[in-house]
Every structure is written in structure tokens, then in C-alpha cells.
């Protein structure tokens, strides 16, 4: 789902959206504000069952990413017509090769190896679906469907921005009272838009690594609690896209999202 208002918001905040420090600051701001109930907005996650060749392709991609093998990766990228949508930083260069543009998009040259790690995450992403305006292309995570008008109204009503919203990967996600899997569940979420308050960096975060893997949220009923970060997706999450050539072989054909 991609609305005009969302596009404006993305241009200013996308690059920082998944940055923990930014979320901590945003979370501190929101914790100082009383959380009120808000309207539920359902989210539909398109699902596609790819062929067995795709599963083998993704396993190959994981193996290549673990080895940091750029030459092997280049052979998995479409030779031409690589696209990069939502490139708010202007990193795409039509004069460069597809592998060079992919490298820029996912930051393969980062000294800490984050680009290669991101490729592994993309390859293991469980959701996969079509991308608007790109027939025969599949991207992961799936591009969600929801009401733009309702989201606009929700952001107006709550004084929030697009970066403040995510949705559960699956229905029945419990919201815990504390960032602990044994903590009591205070509410159960459907696949719907959920307000994100940031990562809770309490004193326990320095001694309990699980604390960094939880996100503090406000539920539609106005309660606050914690869910595993891996179980949430942003409507504007970065996406890696795939397509098949005439022989039915899969390739990386595009990217959706910003880079540092």
C-alpha cells in the first residue's frame, strides 16, 4: 500500500525508521503522552506460494551472503533493468551495473557487514507477495493492503506519523506486560495497524539481551505492552524483489526502500 501522504512522510523519515536510537527518542516522547484507544484498521498481507526453484534460489542466496561473495551474488542479480523504488537518498545510478546498484541499496560495503546480514534476512523472509505496477514480480516482505483514508484519519486523530505504525505478521499475537515471553498477556492482536512507542531501554536491557528484541506498543484499547520486534512489520519496510527469466530461473530484480 502506497499513498500520497505516506510518500511525503517516507521522504523525511524512512532512512531513520528502523534506527534504534531514533525509536528510543520517539518512544521517550510518546511515553510522556497519555495513550488513548484508537480505531482498529485491518491489514491484509498478500501471500504467494513460489515454486520449488525459488526455495532453492533463496538457499543459494543465504549461502552466498554468509560468504560475502560479491561475484557469486552478481550472478543472481538480473543483468539489466534492475529497479530501485523509494530511493529517497538518490543512490540509484542508471549508468552503474545492477549489482552495483543493489550493493548501494543494501549497503554491501558497510564495514560491519550489515548489508550481507540484511540479504540473509531478506532470503529468510517468510512473507512474499506481488508489488504494485510490477507484474510477475514477487517481493519480501509482502506489500500490505489497508485503507489509506482510514490511516490518514488515524494519524490525524492520534497526532502520529507513519513511522509510529506497524502490524503483526500473524493474528493472535499476545501483548506482554513486560519484555519477557513468560510475562502475562494483556491483550491479543489481530493483523491490524498497531502504534509503536519504540524500544524500551530500561536498566534490564544492559543485562538481559531479550530486552533489545522487544518493541513497546500501544494497543487499540489504549493499553501499553510489549511484543517481539521480529513479529512486527512496518508498512514501509524495505523489500527485496525477485523475478524469473525466460528459462524460469529466479533473479534479484529490484529493491524497495532507502539506504544510509
Number of C-alpha atoms within 10 A of each C-alpha: 15 14 13 9 13 18 15 11 14 21 14 11 16 24 16 16 19 15 10 14 13 15 21 16 14 17 22 16 12 17 15 8 9 7 19 13 12 17 16 17 18 16 20 14 20 15 16 13 9 11 9 8 13 18 14 11 17 19 15 16 23 19 16 19 23 14 11 16 13 16 10 15 19 18 12 20 20 21 14 12 11 19 18 24 13 17 18 18 14 11 15 19 12 12 8 10 17 24 22 15 21 25 19 19 25 22 19 21 12 13 8 10 14 14 21 24 17 16 21 19 14 21 21 16 16 12 17 22 20 21 20 11 7 10 9 10 17 26 25 24 28 26 25 21 14 17 13 16 10 14 21 16 13 18 16 11 11 14 9 15 17 23 22 21 22 22 25 24 21 13 12 12 18 19 26 23 19 19 24 16 16 9 12 12 16 15 17 12 18 18 20 20 26 25 25 26 26 26 25 23 17 11 9 13 14 11 9 13 10 14 21 18 17 25 24 25 26 21 25 20 13 14 15 22 21 29 24 21 15 11 14 21 19 22 22 23 18 24 23 25 26 22 20 17 9 6 6 11 12 20 22 27 25 24 23 20 20 26 19 12
